[in-house]
Amino acid sequence: IRQEAFQGDMWERVLQKLQPNYLKSDLDNALLSALAQLQQSIYASREIYLISDFQQSALQNRE
């Protein structure tokens, strides 16, 4: 298992690229995809960061 060097400014760069839009989110499938990628990761540190406005329409299987 490898340790990835932490990049302190990574989140600043990610957030600067985000733009609001009218596209529908699918958080359920996004999280399943993220989990599948984490399970294949060779790095010891495995985390998922979820950035969302959590609109009801993004949560497919929730009431």
N, CA, C and O atoms as a CHARMM CRD file, in Angstrom:
* protein
*
  252
    1    1 ILE  N      0.85300  -1.18400   0.00000 PROA 1      0.00000
    2    1 ILE  CA     0.00000   0.00000   0.00000 PROA 1      0.00000
    3    1 ILE  C      0.89200   1.23800   0.00000 PROA 1      0.00000
    4    1 ILE  O      1.85900   1.32500   0.75600 PROA 1      0.00000
    5    2 ARG  N      0.54800   2.18800  -0.85900 PROA 2      0.00000
    6    2 ARG  CA     1.35100   3.40300  -0.98800 PROA 2      0.00000
    7    2 ARG  C      0.68800   4.56400  -0.26000 PROA 2      0.00000
    8    2 ARG  O     -0.53100   4.60100  -0.09400 PROA 2      0.00000
    9    3 GLN  N      1.50800   5.50000   0.16600 PROA 3      0.00000
   10    3 GLN  CA     1.01800   6.74400   0.74600 PROA 3      0.00000
   11    3 GLN  C      1.14100   7.83600  -0.30200 PROA 3      0.00000
   12    3 GLN  O      2.22500   8.06600  -0.83800 PROA 3      0.00000
   13    4 GLU  N      0.04500   8.50400  -0.59200 PROA 4      0.00000
   14    4 GLU  CA     0.05300   9.58400  -1.56900 PROA 4      0.00000
   15    4 GLU  C      0.40500  10.89000  -0.86800 PROA 4      0.00000
   16    4 GLU  O     -0.08700  11.17300   0.22500 PROA 4      0.00000
   17    5 ALA  N      1.25900  11.67900  -1.50500 PROA 5      0.00000
   18    5 ALA  CA     1.61600  12.97300  -0.94100 PROA 5      0.00000
   19    5 ALA  C      0.38900  13.88100  -0.92000 PROA 5      0.00000
   20    5 ALA  O     -0.32300  14.00100  -1.91800 PROA 5      0.00000
   21    6 PHE  N      0.15000  14.51300   0.21700 PROA 6      0.00000
   22    6 PHE  CA    -1.00300  15.40400   0.35300 PROA 6      0.00000
   23    6 PHE  C     -0.73900  16.70900  -0.37500 PROA 6      0.00000
   24    6 PHE  O      0.32700  17.30700  -0.23200 PROA 6      0.00000
   25    7 GLN  N     -1.70900  17.14100  -1.14800 PROA 7      0.00000
   26    7 GLN  CA    -1.60100  18.40900  -1.86400 PROA 7      0.00000
   27    7 GLN  C     -2.53700  19.40400  -1.19400 PROA 7      0.00000
   28    7 GLN  O     -3.75100  19.34700  -1.39000 PROA 7      0.00000
   29    8 GLY  N     -1.97800  20.31400  -0.40400 PROA 8      0.00000
   30    8 GLY  CA    -2.76700  21.24400   0.39400 PROA 8      0.00000
   31    8 GLY  C     -3.69000  22.14700  -0.39700 PROA 8      0.00000
   32    8 GLY  O     -4.73900  22.54600   0.10900 PROA 8      0.00000
   33    9 ASP  N     -3.32800  22.47700  -1.62200 PROA 9      0.00000
   34    9 ASP  CA    -4.15600  23.39100  -2.41100 PROA 9      0.00000
   35    9 ASP  C     -5.11400  22.66000  -3.35000 PROA 9      0.00000
   36    9 ASP  O     -5.78600  23.29400  -4.16400 PROA 9      0.00000
   37   10 MET  N     -5.18100  21.35000  -3.24700 PROA 10     0.00000
   38   10 MET  CA    -6.01600  20.57300  -4.15500 PROA 10     0.00000
   39   10 MET  C     -7.48000  21.02100  -4.11000 PROA 10     0.00000
   40   10 MET  O     -8.08500  21.23000  -5.16100 PROA 10     0.00000
   41   11 TRP  N     -8.06300  21.17400  -2.90900 PROA 11     0.00000
   42   11 TRP  CA    -9.47800  21.52500  -2.81100 PROA 11     0.00000
   43   11 TRP  C     -9.74900  22.92400  -3.32900 PROA 11     0.00000
   44   11 TRP  O    -10.81600  23.17800  -3.88700 PROA 11     0.00000
   45   12 GLU  N     -8.80300  23.83500  -3.15500 PROA 12     0.00000
   46   12 GLU  CA    -8.97700  25.17200  -3.73000 PROA 12     0.00000
   47   12 GLU  C     -9.10100  25.08400  -5.24300 PROA 12     0.00000
   48   12 GLU  O     -9.95300  25.74800  -5.83400 PROA 12     0.00000
   49   13 ARG  N     -8.26400  24.27600  -5.87400 PROA 13     0.00000
   50   13 ARG  CA    -8.31000  24.11800  -7.33000 PROA 13     0.00000
   51   13 ARG  C     -9.60600  23.44200  -7.77200 PROA 13     0.00000
   52   13 ARG  O    -10.19400  23.83500  -8.78000 PROA 13     0.00000
   53   14 VAL  N    -10.05100  22.44000  -7.03600 PROA 14     0.00000
   54   14 VAL  CA   -11.29700  21.74500  -7.38000 PROA 14     0.00000
   55   14 VAL  C    -12.48400  22.70100  -7.27000 PROA 14     0.00000
   56   14 VAL  O    -13.30900  22.77300  -8.18100 PROA 14     0.00000
   57   15 LEU  N    -12.57400  23.42600  -6.17100 PROA 15     0.00000
   58   15 LEU  CA   -13.70300  24.32600  -5.95300 PROA 15     0.00000
   59   15 LEU  C    -13.73200  25.47400  -6.94900 PROA 15     0.00000
   60   15 LEU  O    -14.81100  25.94000  -7.31600 PROA 15     0.00000
   61   16 GLN  N    -12.57900  25.93600  -7.39100 PROA 16     0.00000
   62   16 GLN  CA   -12.52800  27.01100  -8.38500 PROA 16     0.00000
   63   16 GLN  C    -13.10000  26.55800  -9.72700 PROA 16     0.00000
   64   16 GLN  O    -13.60100  27.38300 -10.49100 PROA 16     0.00000
   65   17 LYS  N    -13.03200  25.28200 -10.01800 PROA 17     0.00000
   66   17 LYS  CA   -13.52000  24.75500 -11.29200 PROA 17     0.00000
   67   17 LYS  C    -15.02400  24.46400 -11.28200 PROA 17     0.00000
   68   17 LYS  O    -15.62700  24.31500 -12.34400 PROA 17     0.00000
   69   18 LEU  N    -15.63300  24.38100 -10.10000 PROA 18     0.00000
   70   18 LEU  CA   -17.05800  24.06900 -10.01400 PROA 18     0.00000
   71   18 LEU  C    -17.90100  25.22600 -10.52600 PROA 18     0.00000
   72   18 LEU  O    -17.62900  26.39000 -10.23200 PROA 18     0.00000
   73   19 GLN  N    -18.91800  24.89000 -11.28800 PROA 19     0.00000
   74   19 GLN  CA   -19.84300  25.88300 -11.82500 PROA 19     0.00000
   75   19 GLN  C    -21.27200  25.38700 -11.61600 PROA 19     0.00000
   76   19 GLN  O    -21.56000  24.21600 -11.86300 PROA 19     0.00000
   77   20 PRO  N    -22.17400  26.26700 -11.16300 PROA 20     0.00000
   78   20 PRO  CA   -23.57000  25.84600 -11.03900 PROA 20     0.00000
   79   20 PRO  C    -24.16000  25.55000 -12.41300 PROA 20     0.00000
   80   20 PRO  O    -23.78200  26.15900 -13.41400 PROA 20     0.00000
   81   21 ASN  N    -25.09100  24.60600 -12.44000 PROA 21     0.00000
   82   21 ASN  CA   -25.75700  24.27400 -13.70000 PROA 21     0.00000
   83   21 ASN  C    -27.14200  23.71200 -13.39100 PROA 21     0.00000
   84   21 ASN  O    -27.52100  23.56200 -12.23000 PROA 21     0.00000
   85   22 TYR  N    -27.88000  23.40900 -14.43900 PROA 22     0.00000
   86   22 TYR  CA   -29.23700  22.89400 -14.28800 PROA 22     0.00000
   87   22 TYR  C    -29.31700  21.38600 -14.50600 PROA 22     0.00000
   88   22 TYR  O    -30.40900  20.83600 -14.65300 PROA 22     0.00000
   89   23 LEU  N    -28.18400  20.72700 -14.52600 PROA 23     0.00000
   90   23 LEU  CA   -28.18000  19.28400 -14.72100 PROA 23     0.00000
   91   23 LEU  C    -28.63900  18.57800 -13.44300 PROA 23     0.00000
   92   23 LEU  O    -28.38100  19.05200 -12.33600 PROA 23     0.00000
   93   24 LYS  N    -29.30700  17.46300 -13.60500 PROA 24     0.00000
   94   24 LYS  CA   -29.77800  16.68000 -12.47000 PROA 24     0.00000
   95   24 LYS  C    -28.63100  15.81800 -11.94100 PROA 24     0.00000
   96   24 LYS  O    -27.91900  15.17600 -12.71300 PROA 24     0.00000
   97   25 SER  N    -28.46300  15.81100 -10.63100 PROA 25     0.00000
   98   25 SER  CA   -27.44100  14.97600  -9.99600 PROA 25     0.00000
   99   25 SER  C    -28.00700  13.59900  -9.68100 PROA 25     0.00000
  100   25 SER  O    -29.21800  13.43200  -9.53800 PROA 25     0.00000
  101   26 ASP  N    -27.13400  12.63300  -9.57900 PROA 26     0.00000
  102   26 ASP  CA   -27.51700  11.27400  -9.19100 PROA 26     0.00000
  103   26 ASP  C    -26.53300  10.82200  -8.11900 PROA 26     0.00000
  104   26 ASP  O    -25.57200  10.10700  -8.40300 PROA 26     0.00000
  105   27 LEU  N    -26.78600  11.24800  -6.88600 PROA 27     0.00000
  106   27 LEU  CA   -25.84700  10.96900  -5.80300 PROA 27     0.00000
  107   27 LEU  C    -25.70900   9.48300  -5.51100 PROA 27     0.00000
  108   27 LEU  O    -24.62000   9.02200  -5.16800 PROA 27     0.00000
  109   28 ASP  N    -26.78700   8.72800  -5.64000 PROA 28     0.00000
  110   28 ASP  CA   -26.71500   7.28700  -5.37100 PROA 28     0.00000
  111   28 ASP  C    -25.67600   6.61500  -6.26700 PROA 28     0.00000
  112   28 ASP  O    -24.79000   5.91300  -5.77900 PROA 28     0.00000
  113   29 ASN  N    -25.78600   6.83000  -7.56700 PROA 29     0.00000
  114   29 ASN  CA   -24.84000   6.20700  -8.49600 PROA 29     0.00000
  115   29 ASN  C    -23.44900   6.80900  -8.38000 PROA 29     0.00000
  116   29 ASN  O    -22.45500   6.10600  -8.56400 PROA 29     0.00000
  117   30 ALA  N    -23.36200   8.09600  -8.07900 PROA 30     0.00000
  118   30 ALA  CA   -22.05400   8.72800  -7.90100 PROA 30     0.00000
  119   30 ALA  C    -21.31600   8.10600  -6.71900 PROA 30     0.00000
  120   30 ALA  O    -20.11700   7.83900  -6.80200 PROA 30     0.00000
  121   31 LEU  N    -22.02500   7.87800  -5.62800 PROA 31     0.00000
  122   31 LEU  CA   -21.39600   7.26500  -4.45200 PROA 31     0.00000
  123   31 LEU  C    -21.02400   5.80700  -4.69800 PROA 31     0.00000
  124   31 LEU  O    -19.97800   5.35200  -4.23500 PROA 31     0.00000
  125   32 LEU  N    -21.86000   5.07400  -5.41700 PROA 32     0.00000
  126   32 LEU  CA   -21.51800   3.68800  -5.75900 PROA 32     0.00000
  127   32 LEU  C    -20.27400   3.63900  -6.63800 PROA 32     0.00000
  128   32 LEU  O    -19.42200   2.76800  -6.46100 PROA 32     0.00000
  129   33 SER  N    -20.16700   4.56000  -7.57500 PROA 33     0.00000
  130   33 SER  CA   -18.99300   4.62800  -8.44400 PROA 33     0.00000
  131   33 SER  C    -17.74600   4.99400  -7.64000 PROA 33     0.00000
  132   33 SER  O    -16.68000   4.41400  -7.84600 PROA 33     0.00000
  133   34 ALA  N    -17.87900   5.95100  -6.72900 PROA 34     0.00000
  134   34 ALA  CA   -16.74900   6.35000  -5.88600 PROA 34     0.00000
  135   34 ALA  C    -16.29400   5.18800  -5.00800 PROA 34     0.00000
  136   34 ALA  O    -15.09400   4.97200  -4.83900 PROA 34     0.00000
  137   35 LEU  N    -17.23700   4.44500  -4.45400 PROA 35     0.00000
  138   35 LEU  CA   -16.90600   3.28600  -3.62500 PROA 35     0.00000
  139   35 LEU  C    -16.15700   2.22600  -4.43300 PROA 35     0.00000
  140   35 LEU  O    -15.18400   1.64900  -3.94700 PROA 35     0.00000
  141   36 ALA  N    -16.60000   1.97300  -5.64300 PROA 36     0.00000
  142   36 ALA  CA   -15.92600   0.99200  -6.50000 PROA 36     0.00000
  143   36 ALA  C    -14.49300   1.42300  -6.79300 PROA 36     0.00000
  144   36 ALA  O    -13.58500   0.59200  -6.81000 PROA 36     0.00000
  145   37 GLN  N    -14.28800   2.71300  -7.02200 PROA 37     0.00000
  146   37 GLN  CA   -12.94300   3.20800  -7.29100 PROA 37     0.00000
  147   37 GLN  C    -12.06200   3.10200  -6.05000 PROA 37     0.00000
  148   37 GLN  O    -10.88400   2.75800  -6.15200 PROA 37     0.00000
  149   38 LEU  N    -12.62800   3.39700  -4.87700 PROA 38     0.00000
  150   38 LEU  CA   -11.85000   3.29000  -3.64100 PROA 38     0.00000
  151   38 LEU  C    -11.41900   1.85500  -3.37500 PROA 38     0.00000
  152   38 LEU  O    -10.30700   1.61200  -2.90700 PROA 38     0.00000
  153   39 GLN  N    -12.28700   0.91700  -3.66900 PROA 39     0.00000
  154   39 GLN  CA   -11.96000  -0.48700  -3.42300 PROA 39     0.00000
  155   39 GLN  C    -10.79800  -0.95800  -4.28800 PROA 39     0.00000
  156   39 GLN  O    -10.13100  -1.93300  -3.94100 PROA 39     0.00000
  157   40 GLN  N    -10.54600  -0.28900  -5.39800 PROA 40     0.00000
  158   40 GLN  CA    -9.44600  -0.65200  -6.28700 PROA 40     0.00000
  159   40 GLN  C     -8.19100   0.17500  -6.02700 PROA 40     0.00000
  160   40 GLN  O     -7.16000  -0.05400  -6.65900 PROA 40     0.00000
  161   41 SER  N     -8.26500   1.12700  -5.10800 PROA 41     0.00000
  162   41 SER  CA    -7.15300   2.03800  -4.86000 PROA 41     0.00000
  163   41 SER  C     -5.96700   1.32000  -4.22900 PROA 41     0.00000
  164   41 SER  O     -6.13200   0.42100  -3.40400 PROA 41     0.00000
  165   42 ILE  N     -4.77800   1.73100  -4.62800 PROA 42     0.00000
  166   42 ILE  CA    -3.55700   1.17600  -4.03600 PROA 42     0.00000
  167   42 ILE  C     -3.07300   2.02900  -2.87100 PROA 42     0.00000
  168   42 ILE  O     -2.09700   1.67600  -2.20900 PROA 42     0.00000
  169   43 TYR  N     -3.75000   3.15300  -2.61300 PROA 43     0.00000
  170   43 TYR  CA    -3.32900   4.06500  -1.55800 PROA 43     0.00000
  171   43 TYR  C     -3.96800   3.69400  -0.22900 PROA 43     0.00000
  172   43 TYR  O     -5.09700   3.20500  -0.19000 PROA 43     0.00000
  173   44 ALA  N     -3.23900   3.92800   0.86500 PROA 44     0.00000
  174   44 ALA  CA    -3.71400   3.57600   2.19600 PROA 44     0.00000
  175   44 ALA  C     -4.86000   4.47800   2.65000 PROA 44     0.00000
  176   44 ALA  O     -5.78900   4.01600   3.31200 PROA 44     0.00000
  177   45 SER  N     -4.79800   5.73400   2.30300 PROA 45     0.00000
  178   45 SER  CA    -5.82500   6.69300   2.70200 PROA 45     0.00000
  179   45 SER  C     -6.93500   6.70500   1.66100 PROA 45     0.00000
  180   45 SER  O     -6.70100   7.03600   0.49800 PROA 45     0.00000
  181   46 ARG  N     -8.13600   6.34500   2.07800 PROA 46     0.00000
  182   46 ARG  CA    -9.27600   6.26100   1.15700 PROA 46     0.00000
  183   46 ARG  C    -10.44300   7.04500   1.74400 PROA 46     0.00000
  184   46 ARG  O    -11.01100   6.65700   2.76600 PROA 46     0.00000
  185   47 GLU  N    -10.79300   8.13800   1.09900 PROA 47     0.00000
  186   47 GLU  CA   -11.87100   8.98900   1.57600 PROA 47     0.00000
  187   47 GLU  C    -12.72600   9.44600   0.40500 PROA 47     0.00000
  188   47 GLU  O    -12.23900   9.59200  -0.71600 PROA 47     0.00000
  189   48 ILE  N    -13.99700   9.66800   0.67800 PROA 48     0.00000
  190   48 ILE  CA   -14.91700  10.23300  -0.30400 PROA 48     0.00000
  191   48 ILE  C    -15.37600  11.58400   0.23700 PROA 48     0.00000
  192   48 ILE  O    -15.84300  11.68000   1.37200 PROA 48     0.00000
  193   49 TYR  N    -15.24200  12.60900  -0.56900 PROA 49     0.00000
  194   49 TYR  CA   -15.73900  13.93900  -0.22800 PROA 49     0.00000
  195   49 TYR  C    -16.95000  14.21400  -1.10600 PROA 49     0.00000
  196   49 TYR  O    -16.85200  14.19200  -2.33200 PROA 49     0.00000
  197   50 LEU  N    -18.06700  14.46600  -0.49100 PROA 50     0.00000
  198   50 LEU  CA   -19.30800  14.70100  -1.21700 PROA 50     0.00000
  199   50 LEU  C    -19.64200  16.19100  -1.16500 PROA 50     0.00000
  200   50 LEU  O    -19.89200  16.74800  -0.09600 PROA 50     0.00000
  201   51 ILE  N    -19.64300  16.82000  -2.33000 PROA 51     0.00000
  202   51 ILE  CA   -19.97500  18.24200  -2.43900 PROA 51     0.00000
  203   51 ILE  C    -21.29000  18.33700  -3.19600 PROA 51     0.00000
  204   51 ILE  O    -21.36900  17.96200  -4.36500 PROA 51     0.00000
  205   52 SER  N    -22.31800  18.83800  -2.52900 PROA 52     0.00000
  206   52 SER  CA   -23.64700  18.87200  -3.14100 PROA 52     0.00000
  207   52 SER  C    -24.51600  19.90700  -2.44000 PROA 52     0.00000
  208   52 SER  O    -24.23200  20.30900  -1.31100 PROA 52     0.00000
  209   53 ASP  N    -25.57400  20.33400  -3.11600 PROA 53     0.00000
  210   53 ASP  CA   -26.58400  21.16200  -2.46100 PROA 53     0.00000
  211   53 ASP  C    -27.70300  20.27700  -1.89500 PROA 53     0.00000
  212   53 ASP  O    -28.64500  20.77600  -1.27900 PROA 53     0.00000
  213   54 PHE  N    -27.59200  18.97900  -2.10700 PROA 54     0.00000
  214   54 PHE  CA   -28.49400  17.96100  -1.55700 PROA 54     0.00000
  215   54 PHE  C    -29.96700  18.20900  -1.89900 PROA 54     0.00000
  216   54 PHE  O    -30.84300  18.06900  -1.04600 PROA 54     0.00000
  217   55 GLN  N    -30.21900  18.57100  -3.12800 PROA 55     0.00000
  218   55 GLN  CA   -31.60600  18.71200  -3.55900 PROA 55     0.00000
  219   55 GLN  C    -32.26800  17.34300  -3.56600 PROA 55     0.00000
  220   55 GLN  O    -31.62000  16.33000  -3.83000 PROA 55     0.00000
  221   56 GLN  N    -33.54200  17.32100  -3.27800 PROA 56     0.00000
  222   56 GLN  CA   -34.29900  16.06800  -3.18800 PROA 56     0.00000
  223   56 GLN  C    -34.17900  15.23800  -4.46000 PROA 56     0.00000
  224   56 GLN  O    -34.11400  14.01100  -4.39000 PROA 56     0.00000
  225   57 SER  N    -34.14900  15.88400  -5.61300 PROA 57     0.00000
  226   57 SER  CA   -34.10000  15.14700  -6.88200 PROA 57     0.00000
  227   57 SER  C    -32.79400  14.37900  -7.07200 PROA 57     0.00000
  228   57 SER  O    -32.73800  13.45900  -7.88700 PROA 57     0.00000
  229   58 ALA  N    -31.74100  14.74000  -6.33400 PROA 58     0.00000
  230   58 ALA  CA   -30.46400  14.04500  -6.45700 PROA 58     0.00000
  231   58 ALA  C    -30.45100  12.73800  -5.66900 PROA 58     0.00000
  232   58 ALA  O    -29.60500  11.87500  -5.90000 PROA 58     0.00000
  233   59 LEU  N    -31.37900  12.60200  -4.75300 PROA 59     0.00000
  234   59 LEU  CA   -31.44500  11.41800  -3.89800 PROA 59     0.00000
  235   59 LEU  C    -32.52600  10.49400  -4.42500 PROA 59     0.00000
  236   59 LEU  O    -33.68000  10.57700  -4.00500 PROA 59     0.00000
  237   60 GLN  N    -32.16100   9.62400  -5.33200 PROA 60     0.00000
  238   60 GLN  CA   -33.10200   8.77500  -6.05900 PROA 60     0.00000
  239   60 GLN  C    -33.95100   7.87900  -5.16000 PROA 60     0.00000
  240   60 GLN  O    -35.16800   7.80400  -5.32600 PROA 60     0.00000
  241   61 ASN  N    -33.32200   7.21200  -4.22500 PROA 61     0.00000
  242   61 ASN  CA   -34.01700   6.18000  -3.45000 PROA 61     0.00000
  243   61 ASN  C    -34.34200   6.62900  -2.03300 PROA 61     0.00000
  244   61 ASN  O    -34.38500   5.81100  -1.11400 PROA 61     0.00000
  245   62 ARG  N    -34.57000   7.91000  -1.85700 PROA 62     0.00000
  246   62 ARG  CA   -34.87400   8.44600  -0.52800 PROA 62     0.00000
  247   62 ARG  C    -36.24800   9.09900  -0.55900 PROA 62     0.00000
  248   62 ARG  O    -36.69100   9.60000  -1.59200 PROA 62     0.00000
  249   63 GLU  N    -36.91600   9.08400   0.59300 PROA 63     0.00000
  250   63 GLU  CA   -38.23000   9.74600   0.67600 PROA 63     0.00000
  251   63 GLU  C    -38.08100  11.11200   1.29400 PROA 63     0.00000
  252   63 GLU  O    -39.06900  11.82900   1.45200 PROA 63     0.00000
